[in-house]
């Protein structure tokens, strides 16, 4: 890690992602309020976005990785 690079806890990251996913808070609002670059927030959203599947369905590792790639391509 670079000397001046900030480190954030998983709990903090999840809190930011939850605020964004709830709908009422945009990247610029989160950036201003928490002092975190919107590109960083965007990365957290992509990494921590919950995957919902019906209980009777399963997702293979291949399908999961394909979904991750697809999410990374979306703005």
mmCIF file of the C-alpha atoms, coordinates in Angstrom:
data_MODEL
# 
_entry.id   MODEL 
# 
loop_
_atom_site.group_PDB 
_atom_site.id 
_atom_site.type_symbol 
_atom_site.label_atom_id 
_atom_site.label_alt_id 
_atom_site.label_comp_id 
_atom_site.label_asym_id 
_atom_site.label_entity_id 
_atom_site.label_seq_id 
_atom_site.pdbx_PDB_ins_code 
_atom_site.Cartn_x 
_atom_site.Cartn_y 
_atom_site.Cartn_z 
_atom_site.occupancy 
_atom_site.B_iso_or_equiv 
_atom_site.pdbx_formal_charge 
_atom_site.auth_seq_id 
_atom_site.auth_comp_id 
_atom_site.auth_asym_id 
_atom_site.auth_atom_id 
_atom_site.pdbx_PDB_model_num 
ATOM 1  C CA . UNK A 1 1  ? 0.000   0.000   0.000   1.00 0.00 ? 1  UNK A CA 1 
ATOM 2  C CA . UNK A 1 2  ? 1.293   3.470   -0.835  1.00 0.00 ? 2  UNK A CA 1 
ATOM 3  C CA . UNK A 1 3  ? 2.395   5.662   2.051   1.00 0.00 ? 3  UNK A CA 1 
ATOM 4  C CA . UNK A 1 4  ? -0.373  8.250   1.720   1.00 0.00 ? 4  UNK A CA 1 
ATOM 5  C CA . UNK A 1 5  ? -3.120  5.870   0.614   1.00 0.00 ? 5  UNK A CA 1 
ATOM 6  C CA . UNK A 1 6  ? -6.122  5.715   2.955   1.00 0.00 ? 6  UNK A CA 1 
ATOM 7  C CA . UNK A 1 7  ? -7.354  2.387   4.256   1.00 0.00 ? 7  UNK A CA 1 
ATOM 8  C CA . UNK A 1 8  ? -11.034 1.740   4.917   1.00 0.00 ? 8  UNK A CA 1 
ATOM 9  C CA . UNK A 1 9  ? -12.677 -1.035  6.922   1.00 0.00 ? 9  UNK A CA 1 
ATOM 10 C CA . UNK A 1 10 ? -15.030 -3.474  5.247   1.00 0.00 ? 10 UNK A CA 1 
ATOM 11 C CA . UNK A 1 11 ? -17.808 -2.168  7.516   1.00 0.00 ? 11 UNK A CA 1 
ATOM 12 C CA . UNK A 1 12 ? -17.254 1.399   6.289   1.00 0.00 ? 12 UNK A CA 1 
ATOM 13 C CA . UNK A 1 13 ? -17.220 0.264   2.655   1.00 0.00 ? 13 UNK A CA 1 
ATOM 14 C CA . UNK A 1 14 ? -20.426 -1.720  3.174   1.00 0.00 ? 14 UNK A CA 1 
ATOM 15 C CA . UNK A 1 15 ? -22.093 1.284   4.811   1.00 0.00 ? 15 UNK A CA 1 
ATOM 16 C CA . UNK A 1 16 ? -21.292 3.456   1.779   1.00 0.00 ? 16 UNK A CA 1 
ATOM 17 C CA . UNK A 1 17 ? -22.515 0.757   -0.623  1.00 0.00 ? 17 UNK A CA 1 
ATOM 18 C CA . UNK A 1 18 ? -25.731 0.325   1.371   1.00 0.00 ? 18 UNK A CA 1 
ATOM 19 C CA . UNK A 1 19 ? -26.390 4.077   1.225   1.00 0.00 ? 19 UNK A CA 1 
ATOM 20 C CA . UNK A 1 20 ? -25.867 4.053   -2.534  1.00 0.00 ? 20 UNK A CA 1 
ATOM 21 C CA . UNK A 1 21 ? -27.982 0.922   -3.085  1.00 0.00 ? 21 UNK A CA 1 
ATOM 22 C CA . UNK A 1 22 ? -30.835 2.342   -0.992  1.00 0.00 ? 22 UNK A CA 1 
ATOM 23 C CA . UNK A 1 23 ? -31.329 4.821   -3.811  1.00 0.00 ? 23 UNK A CA 1 
ATOM 24 C CA . UNK A 1 24 ? -31.391 8.278   -2.300  1.00 0.00 ? 24 UNK A CA 1 
ATOM 25 C CA . UNK A 1 25 ? -27.648 8.984   -2.352  1.00 0.00 ? 25 UNK A CA 1 
ATOM 26 C CA . UNK A 1 26 ? -25.523 9.607   -5.443  1.00 0.00 ? 26 UNK A CA 1 
ATOM 27 C CA . UNK A 1 27 ? -21.780 9.156   -5.918  1.00 0.00 ? 27 UNK A CA 1 
ATOM 28 C CA . UNK A 1 28 ? -21.165 12.934  -5.741  1.00 0.00 ? 28 UNK A CA 1 
ATOM 29 C CA . UNK A 1 29 ? -23.158 13.200  -2.493  1.00 0.00 ? 29 UNK A CA 1 
ATOM 30 C CA . UNK A 1 30 ? -21.239 10.325  -0.921  1.00 0.00 ? 30 UNK A CA 1 
ATOM 31 C CA . UNK A 1 31 ? -17.963 11.803  -2.129  1.00 0.00 ? 31 UNK A CA 1 
ATOM 32 C CA . UNK A 1 32 ? -18.710 15.165  -0.513  1.00 0.00 ? 32 UNK A CA 1 
ATOM 33 C CA . UNK A 1 33 ? -20.097 13.740  2.726   1.00 0.00 ? 33 UNK A CA 1 
ATOM 34 C CA . UNK A 1 34 ? -17.454 11.059  3.364   1.00 0.00 ? 34 UNK A CA 1 
ATOM 35 C CA . UNK A 1 35 ? -14.433 12.418  1.489   1.00 0.00 ? 35 UNK A CA 1 
ATOM 36 C CA . UNK A 1 36 ? -14.016 9.290   -0.627  1.00 0.00 ? 36 UNK A CA 1 
ATOM 37 C CA . UNK A 1 37 ? -13.309 9.555   -4.364  1.00 0.00 ? 37 UNK A CA 1 
ATOM 38 C CA . UNK A 1 38 ? -16.323 8.540   -6.467  1.00 0.00 ? 38 UNK A CA 1 
ATOM 39 C CA . UNK A 1 39 ? -14.170 6.112   -8.462  1.00 0.00 ? 39 UNK A CA 1 
ATOM 40 C CA . UNK A 1 40 ? -13.341 4.344   -5.210  1.00 0.00 ? 40 UNK A CA 1 
ATOM 41 C CA . UNK A 1 41 ? -17.012 4.267   -4.247  1.00 0.00 ? 41 UNK A CA 1 
ATOM 42 C CA . UNK A 1 42 ? -17.902 2.891   -7.671  1.00 0.00 ? 42 UNK A CA 1 
ATOM 43 C CA . UNK A 1 43 ? -15.379 0.082   -7.197  1.00 0.00 ? 43 UNK A CA 1 
ATOM 44 C CA . UNK A 1 44 ? -16.838 -0.765  -3.800  1.00 0.00 ? 44 UNK A CA 1 
ATOM 45 C CA . UNK A 1 45 ? -20.354 -0.871  -5.256  1.00 0.00 ? 45 UNK A CA 1 
ATOM 46 C CA . UNK A 1 46 ? -19.198 -3.283  -7.951  1.00 0.00 ? 46 UNK A CA 1 
ATOM 47 C CA . UNK A 1 47 ? -17.380 -5.487  -5.444  1.00 0.00 ? 47 UNK A CA 1 
ATOM 48 C CA . UNK A 1 48 ? -20.039 -5.534  -2.739  1.00 0.00 ? 48 UNK A CA 1 
ATOM 49 C CA . UNK A 1 49 ? -23.239 -5.492  -4.768  1.00 0.00 ? 49 UNK A CA 1 
ATOM 50 C CA . UNK A 1 50 ? -25.466 -8.241  -3.348  1.00 0.00 ? 50 UNK A CA 1 
ATOM 51 C CA . UNK A 1 51 ? -26.455 -11.101 -5.612  1.00 0.00 ? 51 UNK A CA 1 
ATOM 52 C CA . UNK A 1 52 ? -30.025 -12.254 -5.110  1.00 0.00 ? 52 UNK A CA 1 
ATOM 53 C CA . UNK A 1 53 ? -31.203 -15.604 -6.421  1.00 0.00 ? 53 UNK A CA 1 
ATOM 54 C CA . UNK A 1 54 ? -34.283 -17.590 -5.482  1.00 0.00 ? 54 UNK A CA 1 
ATOM 55 C CA . UNK A 1 55 ? -33.600 -20.157 -2.758  1.00 0.00 ? 55 UNK A CA 1 
ATOM 56 C CA . UNK A 1 56 ? -34.212 -23.082 -5.091  1.00 0.00 ? 56 UNK A CA 1 
ATOM 57 C CA . UNK A 1 57 ? -31.603 -21.868 -7.602  1.00 0.00 ? 57 UNK A CA 1 
ATOM 58 C CA . UNK A 1 58 ? -27.860 -22.281 -7.506  1.00 0.00 ? 58 UNK A CA 1 
ATOM 59 C CA . UNK A 1 59 ? -25.142 -20.280 -9.160  1.00 0.00 ? 59 UNK A CA 1 
ATOM 60 C CA . UNK A 1 60 ? -21.965 -21.927 -10.340 1.00 0.00 ? 60 UNK A CA 1 
ATOM 61 C CA . UNK A 1 61 ? -18.595 -20.277 -9.877  1.00 0.00 ? 61 UNK A CA 1 
ATOM 62 C CA . UNK A 1 62 ? -18.383 -19.801 -13.664 1.00 0.00 ? 62 UNK A CA 1 
ATOM 63 C CA . UNK A 1 63 ? -21.767 -18.032 -13.734 1.00 0.00 ? 63 UNK A CA 1 
ATOM 64 C CA . UNK A 1 64 ? -20.783 -15.899 -10.739 1.00 0.00 ? 64 UNK A CA 1 
ATOM 65 C CA . UNK A 1 65 ? -17.525 -14.797 -12.388 1.00 0.00 ? 65 UNK A CA 1 
ATOM 66 C CA . UNK A 1 66 ? -19.369 -14.026 -15.622 1.00 0.00 ? 66 UNK A CA 1 
ATOM 67 C CA . UNK A 1 67 ? -21.796 -11.849 -13.672 1.00 0.00 ? 67 UNK A CA 1 
ATOM 68 C CA . UNK A 1 68 ? -18.882 -10.056 -12.019 1.00 0.00 ? 68 UNK A CA 1 
ATOM 69 C CA . UNK A 1 69 ? -17.336 -9.281  -15.418 1.00 0.00 ? 69 UNK A CA 1 
ATOM 70 C CA . UNK A 1 70 ? -20.673 -8.020  -16.699 1.00 0.00 ? 70 UNK A CA 1 
ATOM 71 C CA . UNK A 1 71 ? -21.109 -5.741  -13.664 1.00 0.00 ? 71 UNK A CA 1 
ATOM 72 C CA . UNK A 1 72 ? -17.623 -4.300  -14.162 1.00 0.00 ? 72 UNK A CA 1 
ATOM 73 C CA . UNK A 1 73 ? -18.468 -3.316  -17.734 1.00 0.00 ? 73 UNK A CA 1 
ATOM 74 C CA . UNK A 1 74 ? -21.582 -1.392  -16.660 1.00 0.00 ? 74 UNK A CA 1 
ATOM 75 C CA . UNK A 1 75 ? -21.155 2.311   -15.742 1.00 0.00 ? 75 UNK A CA 1 
# 
